[in-house]
């Protein structure tokens, strides 16, 4: 079996499970990208913040440092940060002169990286640089330095004194801040992800409730507790529920039609069988009996053929492909023109090019064949076939309207009701053209359509109009 033919074990069949899995993967990817972006942003901000902080310390020292006339440095009384006064605090300051260096109290003990003299106005940010802490363990520092030229406090005529101020901070401070931030960040993101998944599950359950309601209604129909599905459903599910209701109605109508057909057949055969029984019980001679038996057998054969035709005409499909009407109409008319060639009947077409018959081609043949044959039979010289698009409805294929008119004598109004009467038994309409019209009624009824009989306004003869409603 191919991979397409078997169901993969990791692929859930539940729509809700699939949606949750997809949402979880999407949310996991989103949170990972968001966490990475926030982490990088915080790292950049922490690094920039450290550089700016060290730079500010340098300028704070530069504003406090003074030089004696001898060129010696006079250290500031107040350090810009109290950690500069505590040995081994992790924040160090150093002033580099041409022949000596000065360091803050915090620098007593650690071995700081060697510092070079910078030109006046030059700024340099370095790190991480190796150093040795007071306890002898290796470490790293970030260092910011600026070169200055001292002029105030120098004896007249002396040259300016160059010096460089460095402020250093233990490199472990930023990673520690990053670790604390990352722990808080991923903790909050994890909680947010769980909350969002919970909300997503609730939203999915609420969104899929109409589908569960449809399944419940279907089960009620299966158990016979309901005849059809309800009418109130979300707009997206209406085509589905309408199709299911149409299928249920179609199956129910087909079953009822088959029962009626069998009942009509049984009823129709009663009369010829009774005649045969009476003839057999009488003293009829052999020749007369054979003629009567032959007559009744022909009659029963016509009845059976007719009822089988009725049964076949009821089996239309709800979702049949559209059938082009013009080729079928032309084929039928060519045959009828040969049969009624002596009458010289002319058949005209008025066909909408977009009109289609959605059903069985055999039903269309029976429908057009019987209507046109009836028109050719009674017409004097002209027959008109008109096909138009019928009523329309949202989310449904359009209906269809077929009209056949002739210039014959027409049907008297008092006989129209008799022609369309429902329940006329087969044995009452075997002889003559009534059988064809009955088949037309059965076909139209099976498609939930309507057959109207009247007088043609244009030709003055009979007018048969078939209206089929919009379909699925």
C-alpha positions as a Markdown table, in Angstrom:
| # | Residue | x | y | z |
|---|---|---|---|---|
| 1 | Unk | 0.0 | 0.0 | 0.0 |
| 2 | Unk | 1.3 | 3.4 | -0.9 |
| 3 | Unk | 1.7 | 6.3 | 1.6 |
| 4 | Unk | -1.3 | 7.9 | 0.0 |
| 5 | Unk | -3.4 | 4.8 | 0.7 |
| 6 | Unk | -2.6 | 4.4 | 4.4 |
| 7 | Unk | -3.2 | 7.0 | 7.1 |
| 8 | Unk | -0.1 | 8.3 | 8.8 |
| 9 | Unk | -0.1 | 7.7 | 12.6 |
| 10 | Unk | 0.9 | 11.3 | 13.4 |
| 11 | Unk | -1.9 | 12.8 | 11.3 |
| 12 | Unk | -5.0 | 13.2 | 13.5 |
| 13 | Unk | -8.4 | 12.6 | 12.1 |
| 14 | Unk | -10.1 | 15.2 | 14.3 |
| 15 | Unk | -10.5 | 18.7 | 12.9 |
| 16 | Unk | -10.0 | 20.2 | 16.3 |
| 17 | Unk | -6.9 | 18.2 | 16.9 |
| 18 | Unk | -5.5 | 19.3 | 13.5 |
| 19 | Unk | -6.3 | 22.9 | 14.2 |
| 20 | Unk | -4.7 | 22.7 | 17.7 |
| 21 | Unk | -1.6 | 21.0 | 16.3 |
| 22 | Unk | -1.2 | 23.7 | 13.5 |
| 23 | Unk | -1.9 | 26.5 | 16.0 |
| 24 | Unk | 0.6 | 25.0 | 18.5 |
| 25 | Unk | 3.3 | 24.7 | 15.8 |
| 26 | Unk | 2.6 | 28.3 | 14.6 |
| 27 | Unk | 2.6 | 29.6 | 18.1 |
| 28 | Unk | 5.8 | 27.8 | 19.0 |
| 29 | Unk | 7.5 | 29.2 | 16.0 |
| 30 | Unk | 6.2 | 32.7 | 16.7 |
| 31 | Unk | 7.2 | 32.7 | 20.3 |
| 32 | Unk | 10.7 | 31.3 | 19.4 |
| 33 | Unk | 11.2 | 34.1 | 16.9 |
| 34 | Unk | 9.8 | 36.7 | 19.3 |
| 35 | Unk | 11.9 | 35.5 | 22.1 |
| 36 | Unk | 15.0 | 35.5 | 20.0 |
| 37 | Unk | 14.3 | 39.0 | 18.7 |
| 38 | Unk | 13.7 | 40.3 | 22.3 |
| 39 | Unk | 16.8 | 38.5 | 23.5 |
| 40 | Unk | 19.0 | 40.0 | 20.8 |
| 41 | Unk | 17.4 | 43.4 | 21.4 |
| 42 | Unk | 18.1 | 43.2 | 25.2 |
| 43 | Unk | 21.6 | 42.1 | 24.6 |
| 44 | Unk | 22.3 | 45.1 | 22.3 |
| 45 | Unk | 20.6 | 47.4 | 24.7 |
| 46 | Unk | 22.6 | 46.0 | 27.6 |
| 47 | Unk | 25.9 | 46.4 | 25.7 |
| 48 | Unk | 25.0 | 49.9 | 24.6 |
| 49 | Unk | 24.0 | 50.8 | 28.1 |
| 50 | Unk | 27.2 | 49.5 | 29.5 |
| 51 | Unk | 29.2 | 51.5 | 27.0 |
| 52 | Unk | 27.2 | 54.7 | 27.7 |
| 53 | Unk | 27.5 | 54.1 | 31.5 |
| 54 | Unk | 31.3 | 53.7 | 31.4 |
| 55 | Unk | 31.6 | 56.8 | 29.1 |
| 56 | Unk | 29.6 | 58.8 | 31.6 |
| 57 | Unk | 31.8 | 57.7 | 34.5 |
| 58 | Unk | 34.8 | 58.8 | 32.5 |
| 59 | Unk | 33.4 | 62.3 | 32.0 |
| 60 | Unk | 32.4 | 62.4 | 35.6 |
| 61 | Unk | 36.0 | 61.7 | 36.6 |
| 62 | Unk | 37.3 | 64.2 | 34.1 |
| 63 | Unk | 35.3 | 66.9 | 35.7 |
| 64 | Unk | 36.6 | 66.1 | 39.2 |
| 65 | Unk | 40.3 | 65.5 | 38.6 |
| 66 | Unk | 42.7 | 68.4 | 39.2 |
| 67 | Unk | 46.5 | 68.7 | 38.7 |
| 68 | Unk | 49.0 | 70.3 | 41.0 |
| 69 | Unk | 51.7 | 72.7 | 39.8 |
| 70 | Unk | 54.1 | 69.9 | 40.1 |
| 71 | Unk | 52.1 | 67.9 | 37.6 |
| 72 | Unk | 50.8 | 65.4 | 40.2 |
| 73 | Unk | 47.2 | 64.4 | 40.0 |
| 74 | Unk | 44.8 | 65.4 | 42.7 |
| 75 | Unk | 42.2 | 62.6 | 42.9 |
| 76 | Unk | 38.5 | 63.5 | 43.1 |
| 77 | Unk | 36.9 | 63.6 | 46.5 |
| 78 | Unk | 33.7 | 61.9 | 45.5 |
| 79 | Unk | 33.6 | 59.0 | 43.1 |
| 80 | Unk | 30.7 | 58.9 | 40.5 |
| 81 | Unk | 29.8 | 55.4 | 41.8 |
| 82 | Unk | 30.2 | 54.0 | 45.3 |
| 83 | Unk | 31.6 | 50.7 | 43.9 |
| 84 | Unk | 34.7 | 52.6 | 42.9 |
| 85 | Unk | 35.5 | 53.0 | 46.6 |
| 86 | Unk | 35.1 | 49.2 | 47.4 |
| 87 | Unk | 38.0 | 46.9 | 46.6 |
| 88 | Unk | 37.1 | 44.1 | 44.2 |
| 89 | Unk | 33.6 | 45.5 | 43.5 |
| 90 | Unk | 33.9 | 44.9 | 39.7 |
| 91 | Unk | 34.0 | 48.6 | 38.8 |
| 92 | Unk | 37.5 | 50.1 | 38.4 |
| 93 | Unk | 38.9 | 53.5 | 37.4 |
| 94 | Unk | 42.5 | 54.3 | 36.2 |
| 95 | Unk | 44.2 | 57.5 | 35.1 |
| 96 | Unk | 47.2 | 57.0 | 32.9 |
| 97 | Unk | 49.9 | 59.7 | 32.8 |
| 98 | Unk | 53.2 | 59.8 | 31.0 |
| 99 | Unk | 55.2 | 58.6 | 33.9 |
| 100 | Unk | 52.7 | 57.2 | 36.4 |
| 101 | Unk | 49.2 | 55.8 | 36.8 |
| 102 | Unk | 46.5 | 56.4 | 39.3 |
| 103 | Unk | 43.8 | 53.8 | 40.2 |
| 104 | Unk | 40.6 | 53.9 | 42.3 |
| 105 | Unk | 40.4 | 52.1 | 45.6 |
| 106 | Unk | 38.4 | 49.3 | 43.9 |
| 107 | Unk | 41.4 | 48.5 | 41.8 |
| 108 | Unk | 43.6 | 47.6 | 44.7 |
| 109 | Unk | 44.1 | 43.9 | 44.5 |
| 110 | Unk | 43.0 | 42.9 | 41.0 |
| 111 | Unk | 45.5 | 42.9 | 38.1 |
| 112 | Unk | 43.9 | 45.0 | 35.4 |
| 113 | Unk | 44.9 | 44.8 | 31.8 |
| 114 | Unk | 47.7 | 47.2 | 30.7 |
| 115 | Unk | 46.4 | 50.7 | 29.7 |
| 116 | Unk | 47.9 | 52.8 | 26.9 |
| 117 | Unk | 47.9 | 56.6 | 26.6 |
| 118 | Unk | 45.3 | 57.9 | 24.1 |
| 119 | Unk | 45.6 | 61.1 | 22.1 |
| 120 | Unk | 43.6 | 64.1 | 23.2 |
| 121 | Unk | 39.9 | 63.6 | 22.3 |
| 122 | Unk | 40.4 | 60.0 | 21.3 |
| 123 | Unk | 37.7 | 57.6 | 22.7 |
| 124 | Unk | 38.1 | 53.8 | 22.8 |
| 125 | Unk | 35.7 | 51.0 | 24.0 |
| 126 | Unk | 37.3 | 47.6 | 24.4 |
| 127 | Unk | 36.4 | 44.2 | 25.7 |
| 128 | Unk | 36.2 | 41.8 | 27.0 |
| 129 | Unk | 39.9 | 42.1 | 28.1 |
| 130 | Unk | 41.6 | 39.5 | 30.4 |
| 131 | Unk | 42.3 | 40.4 | 34.0 |
| 132 | Unk | 43.0 | 38.6 | 37.3 |
| 133 | Unk | 40.6 | 39.2 | 40.3 |
| 134 | Unk | 41.7 | 39.7 | 43.9 |
| 135 | Unk | 41.2 | 36.0 | 44.7 |
| 136 | Unk | 43.5 | 35.0 | 41.8 |
| 137 | Unk | 40.8 | 33.8 | 39.5 |
| 138 | Unk | 40.9 | 34.9 | 35.9 |
| 139 | Unk | 38.2 | 37.3 | 34.7 |
| 140 | Unk | 37.4 | 39.7 | 31.9 |
| 141 | Unk | 36.5 | 43.4 | 31.9 |
| 142 | Unk | 35.0 | 45.9 | 29.4 |
| 143 | Unk | 37.0 | 49.2 | 29.3 |
| 144 | Unk | 36.1 | 52.7 | 28.0 |
| 145 | Unk | 38.9 | 55.3 | 27.8 |
| 146 | Unk | 39.1 | 58.9 | 26.6 |
| 147 | Unk | 42.3 | 61.0 | 26.1 |
| 148 | Unk | 42.5 | 64.5 | 27.6 |
| 149 | Unk | 45.0 | 67.4 | 27.8 |
| 150 | Unk | 45.3 | 69.2 | 31.2 |
| 151 | Unk | 45.7 | 72.9 | 31.1 |
| 152 | Unk | 44.2 | 74.3 | 34.3 |
| 153 | Unk | 46.6 | 74.3 | 37.4 |
| 154 | Unk | 49.7 | 74.0 | 35.3 |
| 155 | Unk | 52.6 | 76.5 | 35.8 |
| 156 | Unk | 52.9 | 79.3 | 33.2 |
| 157 | Unk | 55.1 | 78.4 | 30.4 |
| 158 | Unk | 54.7 | 74.6 | 30.9 |
| 159 | Unk | 53.3 | 72.4 | 28.3 |
| 160 | Unk | 49.9 | 70.8 | 28.6 |
| 161 | Unk | 49.8 | 67.5 | 30.4 |
| 162 | Unk | 48.3 | 64.6 | 28.5 |
| 163 | Unk | 46.4 | 62.0 | 30.4 |
| 164 | Unk | 43.8 | 59.2 | 29.8 |
| 165 | Unk | 41.0 | 58.1 | 32.0 |
| 166 | Unk | 39.8 | 54.5 | 31.8 |
| 167 | Unk | 36.8 | 53.1 | 33.6 |
| 168 | Unk | 36.4 | 49.3 | 33.6 |
| 169 | Unk | 33.6 | 47.0 | 34.6 |
| 170 | Unk | 33.6 | 43.2 | 35.2 |
| 171 | Unk | 32.4 | 41.5 | 32.0 |
| 172 | Unk | 30.2 | 39.1 | 34.1 |
| 173 | Unk | 27.7 | 41.9 | 34.9 |
| 174 | Unk | 26.1 | 42.0 | 31.5 |
| 175 | Unk | 25.8 | 38.2 | 31.1 |
| 176 | Unk | 24.2 | 38.1 | 34.6 |
| 177 | Unk | 21.7 | 40.7 | 33.5 |
| 178 | Unk | 21.1 | 38.7 | 30.3 |
| 179 | Unk | 20.5 | 35.5 | 32.2 |
| 180 | Unk | 18.0 | 37.1 | 34.6 |
| 181 | Unk | 16.2 | 38.7 | 31.6 |
| 182 | Unk | 16.2 | 35.4 | 29.6 |
| 183 | Unk | 14.7 | 33.5 | 32.6 |
| 184 | Unk | 12.0 | 36.1 | 33.0 |
| 185 | Unk | 11.4 | 36.3 | 29.2 |
| 186 | Unk | 11.0 | 32.6 | 28.5 |
| 187 | Unk | 8.9 | 32.2 | 31.6 |
| 188 | Unk | 6.5 | 34.8 | 30.5 |
| 189 | Unk | 6.5 | 33.6 | 26.9 |
| 190 | Unk | 5.8 | 30.1 | 28.1 |
| 191 | Unk | 2.9 | 31.2 | 30.3 |
| 192 | Unk | 1.6 | 33.4 | 27.4 |
| 193 | Unk | 1.8 | 30.4 | 25.0 |
| 194 | Unk | -0.1 | 28.1 | 27.4 |
| 195 | Unk | -2.8 | 30.8 | 27.8 |
| 196 | Unk | -3.0 | 31.4 | 24.1 |
| 197 | Unk | -3.3 | 27.6 | 23.4 |
| 198 | Unk | -6.1 | 27.3 | 26.0 |
| 199 | Unk | -7.9 | 30.2 | 24.4 |
| 200 | Unk | -7.3 | 28.7 | 20.9 |
| 201 | Unk | -8.8 | 25.5 | 22.1 |
| 202 | Unk | -11.9 | 27.2 | 23.5 |
| 203 | Unk | -12.3 | 29.2 | 20.3 |
| 204 | Unk | -12.0 | 26.1 | 18.1 |
| 205 | Unk | -14.5 | 24.3 | 20.2 |
| 206 | Unk | -16.9 | 27.1 | 19.9 |
| 207 | Unk | -16.2 | 27.5 | 16.2 |
| 208 | Unk | -16.7 | 23.7 | 15.5 |
| 209 | Unk | -19.9 | 23.5 | 17.5 |
| 210 | Unk | -22.1 | 24.0 | 14.4 |
| 211 | Unk | -20.4 | 20.9 | 12.8 |
| 212 | Unk | -21.1 | 18.9 | 15.9 |
| 213 | Unk | -24.7 | 20.1 | 15.8 |
| 214 | Unk | -25.0 | 18.9 | 12.2 |
| 215 | Unk | -23.7 | 15.5 | 13.2 |
| 216 | Unk | -26.3 | 15.3 | 16.0 |
| 217 | Unk | -29.0 | 16.2 | 13.5 |
| 218 | Unk | -27.8 | 13.6 | 11.1 |
| 219 | Unk | -27.9 | 10.9 | 13.8 |
| 220 | Unk | -31.5 | 12.0 | 14.7 |
| 221 | Unk | -32.4 | 11.5 | 11.0 |
| 222 | Unk | -30.7 | 8.1 | 11.0 |
| 223 | Unk | -32.6 | 7.0 | 14.1 |
| 224 | Unk | -35.9 | 8.2 | 12.6 |
| 225 | Unk | -36.3 | 10.9 | 15.2 |
| 226 | Unk | -36.4 | 13.6 | 12.6 |
| 227 | Unk | -37.5 | 13.7 | 8.9 |
| 228 | Unk | -34.9 | 16.3 | 7.8 |
| 229 | Unk | -32.2 | 18.6 | 9.1 |
| 230 | Unk | -32.9 | 22.0 | 10.6 |
| 231 | Unk | -32.9 | 25.2 | 8.6 |
| 232 | Unk | -30.8 | 27.4 | 10.9 |
| 233 | Unk | -27.1 | 26.8 | 10.2 |
| 234 | Unk | -24.0 | 29.0 | 9.6 |
| 235 | Unk | -23.8 | 30.4 | 6.1 |
| 236 | Unk | -20.7 | 28.3 | 5.3 |
| 237 | Unk | -22.6 | 25.1 | 6.2 |
| 238 | Unk | -25.9 | 25.9 | 4.5 |
| 239 | Unk | -24.9 | 24.4 | 1.1 |
| 240 | Unk | -23.9 | 21.2 | 2.9 |
| 241 | Unk | -27.1 | 20.9 | 4.9 |
| 242 | Unk | -29.3 | 21.9 | 1.9 |
| 243 | Unk | -27.6 | 19.2 | -0.1 |
| 244 | Unk | -28.3 | 16.6 | 2.7 |
| 245 | Unk | -31.9 | 17.7 | 3.0 |
| 246 | Unk | -32.3 | 17.5 | -0.8 |
| 247 | Unk | -30.8 | 14.0 | -0.8 |
| 248 | Unk | -33.1 | 12.9 | 2.0 |
| 249 | Unk | -36.1 | 14.3 | 0.2 |
| 250 | Unk | -35.0 | 12.7 | -3.1 |
| 251 | Unk | -34.6 | 9.3 | -1.6 |
| 252 | Unk | -38.0 | 9.6 | 0.2 |
| 253 | Unk | -39.7 | 10.7 | -3.1 |
| 254 | Unk | -38.0 | 7.9 | -5.1 |
| 255 | Unk | -39.1 | 5.3 | -2.5 |
| 256 | Unk | -42.7 | 6.7 | -2.6 |
| 257 | Unk | -42.7 | 6.8 | -6.4 |
| 258 | Unk | -41.6 | 3.2 | -6.6 |
| 259 | Unk | -44.3 | 2.1 | -4.2 |
| 260 | Unk | -46.9 | 4.1 | -6.2 |
| 261 | Unk | -45.6 | 2.5 | -9.4 |
| 262 | Unk | -46.0 | -1.0 | -8.1 |
| 263 | Unk | -49.4 | -0.2 | -6.7 |
| 264 | Unk | -50.5 | 1.3 | -10.1 |
| 265 | Unk | -49.1 | -1.8 | -11.9 |
| 266 | Unk | -50.9 | -4.2 | -9.7 |
| 267 | Unk | -54.1 | -2.2 | -10.0 |
| 268 | Unk | -53.7 | -1.9 | -13.8 |
| 269 | Unk | -53.3 | -5.7 | -14.2 |
| 270 | Unk | -56.5 | -6.5 | -12.3 |
| 271 | Unk | -58.8 | -5.7 | -15.3 |
| 272 | Unk | -57.1 | -7.8 | -18.0 |
| 273 | Unk | -56.6 | -10.6 | -15.5 |
| 274 | Unk | -60.2 | -10.5 | -14.6 |
| 275 | Unk | -61.2 | -10.5 | -18.2 |
| 276 | Unk | -59.0 | -13.6 | -18.8 |
| 277 | Unk | -60.4 | -15.3 | -15.8 |
| 278 | Unk | -64.0 | -14.6 | -17.0 |
| 279 | Unk | -63.1 | -15.9 | -20.5 |
| 280 | Unk | -61.6 | -19.1 | -19.1 |
| 281 | Unk | -64.6 | -19.7 | -17.0 |
| 282 | Unk | -67.0 | -19.1 | -19.9 |
| 283 | Unk | -67.8 | -21.4 | -22.8 |
| 284 | Unk | -65.9 | -19.3 | -25.3 |
| 285 | Unk | -64.6 | -21.2 | -28.3 |
| 286 | Unk | -60.8 | -21.6 | -28.9 |
| 287 | Unk | -60.3 | -19.0 | -31.6 |
| 288 | Unk | -62.2 | -16.3 | -29.8 |
| 289 | Unk | -60.4 | -17.2 | -26.6 |
| 290 | Unk | -57.0 | -16.9 | -28.3 |
| 291 | Unk | -57.9 | -13.5 | -29.7 |
| 292 | Unk | -59.0 | -12.3 | -26.3 |
| 293 | Unk | -55.9 | -13.7 | -24.6 |
| 294 | Unk | -53.7 | -12.1 | -27.3 |
| 295 | Unk | -55.5 | -8.7 | -26.8 |
| 296 | Unk | -55.2 | -8.8 | -23.0 |
| 297 | Unk | -51.6 | -9.9 | -23.2 |
| 298 | Unk | -50.8 | -7.0 | -25.5 |
| 299 | Unk | -52.6 | -4.7 | -23.1 |
| 300 | Unk | -50.7 | -6.1 | -20.1 |
| 301 | Unk | -47.4 | -5.8 | -22.0 |
| 302 | Unk | -48.2 | -2.1 | -22.6 |
| 303 | Unk | -49.0 | -1.6 | -19.0 |
| 304 | Unk | -45.8 | -3.3 | -17.8 |
| 305 | Unk | -43.7 | -1.3 | -20.3 |
| 306 | Unk | -45.4 | 1.9 | -19.2 |
| 307 | Unk | -45.0 | 1.4 | -15.5 |
| 308 | Unk | -41.3 | 0.3 | -15.9 |
| 309 | Unk | -40.8 | 3.5 | -17.9 |
| 310 | Unk | -42.3 | 5.5 | -15.0 |
| 311 | Unk | -40.1 | 3.7 | -12.5 |
| 312 | Unk | -37.0 | 4.4 | -14.6 |
| 313 | Unk | -37.9 | 8.1 | -15.0 |
| 314 | Unk | -38.0 | 8.6 | -11.2 |
| 315 | Unk | -34.3 | 7.8 | -10.7 |
| 316 | Unk | -32.8 | 11.2 | -11.4 |
| 317 | Unk | -29.6 | 12.2 | -9.7 |
| 318 | Unk | -29.4 | 15.3 | -7.6 |
| 319 | Unk | -25.8 | 16.1 | -8.7 |
| 320 | Unk | -26.0 | 15.1 | -12.3 |
| 321 | Unk | -23.8 | 16.9 | -14.8 |
| 322 | Unk | -25.5 | 19.7 | -17.0 |
| 323 | Unk | -26.9 | 18.4 | -20.3 |
| 324 | Unk | -26.9 | 20.6 | -23.4 |
| 325 | Unk | -30.5 | 20.7 | -24.7 |
| 326 | Unk | -30.1 | 21.7 | -28.3 |
| 327 | Unk | -28.5 | 18.5 | -29.6 |
| 328 | Unk | -31.3 | 16.3 | -28.0 |
| 329 | Unk | -34.0 | 18.6 | -29.3 |
| 330 | Unk | -32.6 | 18.5 | -32.9 |
| 331 | Unk | -32.4 | 14.7 | -32.9 |
| 332 | Unk | -36.0 | 14.3 | -31.7 |
| 333 | Unk | -37.3 | 16.9 | -34.2 |
| 334 | Unk | -35.5 | 15.2 | -37.1 |
| 335 | Unk | -37.2 | 11.9 | -36.2 |
| 336 | Unk | -40.6 | 13.5 | -35.8 |
| 337 | Unk | -40.3 | 15.4 | -39.1 |
| 338 | Unk | -39.8 | 12.0 | -40.9 |
| 339 | Unk | -42.8 | 10.5 | -39.1 |
| 340 | Unk | -45.1 | 13.4 | -39.8 |
| 341 | Unk | -43.6 | 14.3 | -43.2 |
| 342 | Unk | -47.0 | 14.4 | -44.9 |
| 343 | Unk | -48.2 | 17.1 | -42.6 |
| 344 | Unk | -45.3 | 19.4 | -43.4 |
| 345 | Unk | -44.9 | 20.6 | -39.8 |
| 346 | Unk | -42.2 | 23.2 | -39.2 |
| 347 | Unk | -40.6 | 23.2 | -35.7 |
| 348 | Unk | -38.9 | 26.4 | -34.6 |
| 349 | Unk | -36.4 | 26.8 | -31.7 |
| 350 | Unk | -35.9 | 29.6 | -29.2 |
| 351 | Unk | -33.1 | 28.3 | -27.0 |
| 352 | Unk | -31.2 | 30.3 | -24.4 |
| 353 | Unk | -27.6 | 29.3 | -25.0 |
| 354 | Unk | -26.8 | 29.2 | -21.3 |
| 355 | Unk | -29.8 | 27.0 | -20.3 |
| 356 | Unk | -28.9 | 23.5 | -19.2 |
| 357 | Unk | -30.8 | 20.5 | -18.0 |
| 358 | Unk | -29.3 | 19.1 | -14.8 |
| 359 | Unk | -30.4 | 15.5 | -14.7 |
| 360 | Unk | -30.4 | 12.3 | -16.6 |
| 361 | Unk | -30.1 | 12.6 | -20.4 |
| 362 | Unk | -32.8 | 9.9 | -20.7 |
| 363 | Unk | -35.2 | 12.0 | -18.7 |
| 364 | Unk | -34.6 | 14.9 | -21.1 |
| 365 | Unk | -35.2 | 12.7 | -24.1 |
| 366 | Unk | -38.5 | 11.4 | -22.6 |
| 367 | Unk | -39.6 | 14.9 | -21.6 |
| 368 | Unk | -38.9 | 16.6 | -25.0 |
| 369 | Unk | -39.9 | 13.5 | -27.0 |
| 370 | Unk | -43.4 | 13.2 | -25.5 |
| 371 | Unk | -44.1 | 17.0 | -25.5 |
| 372 | Unk | -42.9 | 17.4 | -29.1 |
| 373 | Unk | -44.6 | 14.3 | -30.3 |
| 374 | Unk | -47.9 | 15.4 | -28.9 |
| 375 | Unk | -47.4 | 18.8 | -30.5 |
| 376 | Unk | -46.5 | 17.3 | -33.9 |
| 377 | Unk | -49.6 | 15.0 | -33.7 |
| 378 | Unk | -52.0 | 17.9 | -33.2 |
| 379 | Unk | -50.3 | 20.8 | -35.0 |
| 380 | Unk | -51.5 | 22.0 | -38.3 |
| 381 | Unk | -48.2 | 23.4 | -39.6 |
| 382 | Unk | -46.2 | 25.0 | -36.8 |
| 383 | Unk | -44.5 | 24.0 | -33.5 |
| 384 | Unk | -42.4 | 26.2 | -31.3 |
| 385 | Unk | -39.9 | 24.9 | -28.6 |
| 386 | Unk | -38.8 | 27.6 | -26.2 |
| 387 | Unk | -36.1 | 26.9 | -23.5 |
| 388 | Unk | -35.1 | 29.6 | -21.0 |
| 389 | Unk | -33.3 | 29.9 | -17.7 |
| 390 | Unk | -35.8 | 29.6 | -14.9 |
| 391 | Unk | -35.8 | 30.9 | -11.4 |
| 392 | Unk | -32.5 | 31.5 | -9.6 |
| 393 | Unk | -31.5 | 31.2 | -5.9 |
| 394 | Unk | -28.3 | 31.8 | -3.9 |
| 395 | Unk | -25.8 | 29.0 | -3.9 |
| 396 | Unk | -27.9 | 27.0 | -6.3 |
| 397 | Unk | -27.8 | 26.2 | -10.0 |
| 398 | Unk | -30.6 | 28.1 | -12.0 |
| 399 | Unk | -33.9 | 26.5 | -12.8 |
| 400 | Unk | -35.2 | 25.7 | -16.3 |
| 401 | Unk | -38.4 | 26.5 | -18.2 |
| 402 | Unk | -39.3 | 24.4 | -21.3 |
| 403 | Unk | -42.4 | 25.5 | -23.4 |
| 404 | Unk | -43.9 | 23.6 | -26.4 |
| 405 | Unk | -46.6 | 25.3 | -28.4 |
| 406 | Unk | -48.5 | 24.3 | -31.5 |
| 407 | Unk | -51.2 | 25.7 | -33.8 |
| 408 | Unk | -53.6 | 22.8 | -33.4 |
| 409 | Unk | -57.1 | 22.8 | -31.9 |
| 410 | Unk | -55.7 | 23.0 | -28.4 |
| 411 | Unk | -57.2 | 21.5 | -25.2 |
| 412 | Unk | -60.6 | 22.7 | -23.9 |
| 413 | Unk | -60.4 | 24.3 | -20.5 |
| 414 | Unk | -62.8 | 21.8 | -19.1 |
| 415 | Unk | -60.4 | 19.0 | -20.0 |
| 416 | Unk | -57.2 | 20.6 | -18.7 |
| 417 | Unk | -58.0 | 19.5 | -15.1 |
| 418 | Unk | -58.6 | 16.0 | -16.3 |
| 419 | Unk | -55.4 | 15.9 | -18.3 |
| 420 | Unk | -53.4 | 17.0 | -15.2 |
| 421 | Unk | -55.4 | 14.9 | -12.7 |
| 422 | Unk | -53.2 | 13.0 | -10.3 |
| 423 | Unk | -53.9 | 9.3 | -9.5 |
| 424 | Unk | -55.4 | 8.3 | -12.9 |
| 425 | Unk | -54.7 | 4.6 | -13.1 |
| 426 | Unk | -52.6 | 3.1 | -15.9 |
| 427 | Unk | -55.4 | 1.0 | -17.4 |
| 428 | Unk | -57.4 | 4.2 | -18.0 |
| 429 | Unk | -54.7 | 5.8 | -20.1 |
| 430 | Unk | -53.0 | 3.0 | -22.1 |
| 431 | Unk | -54.7 | 3.8 | -25.4 |
| 432 | Unk | -53.9 | 7.1 | -27.1 |
| 433 | Unk | -51.3 | 9.8 | -26.4 |
| 434 | Unk | -52.2 | 10.1 | -22.7 |
| 435 | Unk | -49.4 | 7.7 | -21.7 |
| 436 | Unk | -46.8 | 10.2 | -23.0 |
| 437 | Unk | -48.3 | 13.0 | -21.1 |
| 438 | Unk | -48.4 | 10.9 | -17.9 |
| 439 | Unk | -44.7 | 10.1 | -18.3 |
| 440 | Unk | -44.0 | 13.8 | -18.6 |
| 441 | Unk | -45.9 | 14.5 | -15.4 |
| 442 | Unk | -44.0 | 11.8 | -13.6 |
| 443 | Unk | -40.6 | 13.1 | -14.8 |
| 444 | Unk | -41.5 | 16.7 | -13.9 |
| 445 | Unk | -42.7 | 15.6 | -10.5 |
| 446 | Unk | -39.5 | 13.6 | -9.9 |
| 447 | Unk | -37.5 | 16.8 | -10.4 |
| 448 | Unk | -39.9 | 18.8 | -8.1 |
| 449 | Unk | -41.1 | 20.8 | -11.1 |
| 450 | Unk | -44.5 | 21.9 | -12.4 |
| 451 | Unk | -46.4 | 21.1 | -15.6 |
| 452 | Unk | -48.8 | 23.7 | -16.9 |
| 453 | Unk | -51.3 | 23.2 | -19.7 |
| 454 | Unk | -53.0 | 26.1 | -21.5 |
| 455 | Unk | -53.6 | 27.8 | -24.8 |
| 456 | Unk | -50.8 | 29.3 | -26.9 |
| 457 | Unk | -51.1 | 33.1 | -27.2 |
| 458 | Unk | -49.1 | 33.1 | -30.4 |
| 459 | Unk | -50.4 | 30.1 | -32.3 |
| 460 | Unk | -53.8 | 29.5 | -30.6 |
| 461 | Unk | -53.2 | 25.8 | -30.0 |
| 462 | Unk | -52.0 | 23.9 | -27.0 |
| 463 | Unk | -49.2 | 25.2 | -24.8 |
| 464 | Unk | -47.3 | 22.8 | -22.5 |
| 465 | Unk | -44.9 | 24.5 | -20.1 |
| 466 | Unk | -42.5 | 22.7 | -17.8 |
| 467 | Unk | -40.9 | 24.7 | -14.9 |
| 468 | Unk | -38.0 | 23.1 | -13.0 |
| 469 | Unk | -36.9 | 24.8 | -9.8 |
| 470 | Unk | -33.3 | 25.8 | -8.9 |
| 471 | Unk | -31.2 | 22.8 | -8.0 |
| 472 | Unk | -28.1 | 22.2 | -5.8 |
